[in-house]
Amino acid sequence: MDNLSMNTLTIVEFEAIRLIDAEDKSQNEAAALMKISQPTISRILSSARKKVADALVNGKAIHIEGGDYKFVSKIFTCPACKSQFPADDTAMPQKCPKCNSTGILASNDAV
């Protein structure tokens, strides 16, 4: 096991794969949650998928580390369009950034 080759994913690459491939978010939704542009998440996702594919095909370990990130403590949901998004602070957003609905819920309140 000590001689096992390894591919390293950054936290940002891991998060892109988690949101898009595991949680089935669109690239636009994932980019909004990560507060980056869609072209940027597309590049990040492509890099991450290549590393994961190489690890699977060639029997390499996957190591996740580092990267530039911050944790968002509160996620909000719009019941009207079903989008989820973080808030810049802990205050309830006044409207949905996607559809402008005002019926926003904290994710733990979402139905």
Backbone torsions as a table, in degrees:
resi	resn	phi	psi	omega
1	MET	NA	-27.1	-179.8
2	ASP	-65.2	-27.5	-177.6
3	ASN	-94.8	7.0	-179.0
4	LEU	-67.6	126.5	175.7
5	SER	-66.9	154.9	-174.0
6	MET	-137.4	140.9	169.4
7	ASN	-107.2	136.4	-178.8
8	THR	-107.1	122.4	172.9
9	LEU	-98.7	138.8	171.6
10	THR	-77.4	163.8	176.0
11	ILE	-57.8	-37.7	-179.1
12	VAL	-65.6	-42.1	176.9
13	GLU	-64.3	-43.5	177.4
14	PHE	-58.6	-45.5	-178.6
15	GLU	-64.1	-38.4	178.0
16	ALA	-61.9	-46.4	178.0
17	ILE	-64.3	-42.0	-179.6
18	ARG	-60.4	-49.5	-177.1
19	LEU	-67.4	-45.3	-172.4
20	ILE	-84.2	-47.4	-175.2
21	ASP	-88.6	-36.4	-177.8
22	ALA	-90.0	-37.6	-178.4
23	GLU	-101.1	0.3	175.5
24	ASP	59.7	34.8	174.4
25	LYS	-81.2	153.0	172.9
26	SER	-74.7	164.3	176.5
27	GLN	-61.3	-36.9	178.6
28	ASN	-65.3	-43.4	178.7
29	GLU	-64.2	-44.9	-179.8
30	ALA	-64.9	-40.5	178.8
31	ALA	-62.0	-41.3	178.9
32	ALA	-64.4	-42.9	178.8
33	LEU	-63.9	-34.9	-178.7
34	MET	-89.8	-4.6	179.7
35	LYS	59.2	46.6	174.0
36	ILE	-134.7	169.6	-179.3
37	SER	-79.3	160.3	177.9
38	GLN	-63.3	-42.3	177.0
39	PRO	-61.2	-34.5	178.8
40	THR	-67.6	-44.6	179.9
41	ILE	-67.2	-31.7	176.7
42	SER	-62.1	-43.8	178.1
43	ARG	-66.0	-42.7	179.5
44	ILE	-63.0	-45.3	-179.1
45	LEU	-63.5	-42.1	178.5
46	SER	-60.3	-45.3	178.6
47	SER	-62.5	-45.1	-178.7
48	ALA	-64.2	-44.2	-179.2
49	ARG	-64.0	-37.6	177.0
50	LYS	-63.1	-42.3	179.1
51	LYS	-65.1	-42.5	179.9
52	VAL	-67.5	-43.8	179.1
53	ALA	-61.7	-43.5	178.0
54	ASP	-60.8	-41.6	179.3
55	ALA	-64.7	-43.2	-179.6
56	LEU	-67.1	-46.1	-176.0
57	VAL	-71.4	-37.1	-173.4
58	ASN	-106.9	11.6	174.9
59	GLY	65.4	41.2	179.2
60	LYS	-101.7	154.0	174.0
61	ALA	-78.3	157.1	174.7
62	ILE	-115.4	124.2	179.5
63	HIS	-114.2	132.9	-179.8
64	ILE	-112.3	128.1	-178.9
65	GLU	-157.8	165.0	167.2
66	GLY	49.4	-153.6	-178.6
67	GLY	97.9	169.6	-179.3
68	ASP	-102.0	109.2	-176.1
69	TYR	-152.1	163.6	169.6
70	LYS	-143.0	148.9	180.0
71	PHE	-83.2	138.2	175.4
72	VAL	-103.6	122.6	-173.8
73	SER	-84.2	-19.8	-175.3
74	LYS	-132.0	124.6	175.2
75	ILE	-112.5	138.3	-179.4
76	PHE	-114.5	153.1	-178.9
77	THR	-125.1	140.0	174.5
78	CYS	-101.4	113.4	179.4
79	PRO	-63.6	-26.9	-176.9
80	ALA	-69.0	-45.7	-176.5
81	CYS	-115.2	-0.1	177.1
82	LYS	67.2	12.9	178.9
83	SER	-80.1	151.9	176.0
84	GLN	-118.5	145.9	-178.5
85	PHE	-156.9	151.0	176.6
86	PRO	-84.1	159.6	173.7
87	ALA	-106.2	149.0	179.8
88	ASP	-66.5	-26.0	176.1
89	ASP	-136.5	-171.8	-177.1
90	THR	-85.5	-3.5	179.4
91	ALA	-71.6	145.5	178.0
92	MET	-65.1	127.3	177.1
93	PRO	-62.6	150.1	-179.5
94	GLN	-78.7	-29.9	-179.9
95	LYS	-152.8	160.4	178.9
96	CYS	-72.5	131.6	179.3
97	PRO	-70.3	-15.7	-178.4
98	LYS	-92.3	-46.9	-173.8
99	CYS	-120.7	-1.3	179.4
100	ASN	67.8	13.2	175.7
101	SER	-64.5	150.3	179.5
102	THR	-102.6	3.4	-177.3
103	GLY	-92.2	53.2	-175.5
104	ILE	-77.7	141.0	177.2
105	LEU	-123.6	147.7	168.5
106	ALA	-66.9	144.0	-173.9
107	SER	-56.2	-34.0	178.3
108	ASN	-73.0	-10.1	176.2
109	ASP	-98.7	-8.6	-174.0
110	ALA	-67.0	149.0	178.4
111	VAL	-113.1	NA	NA
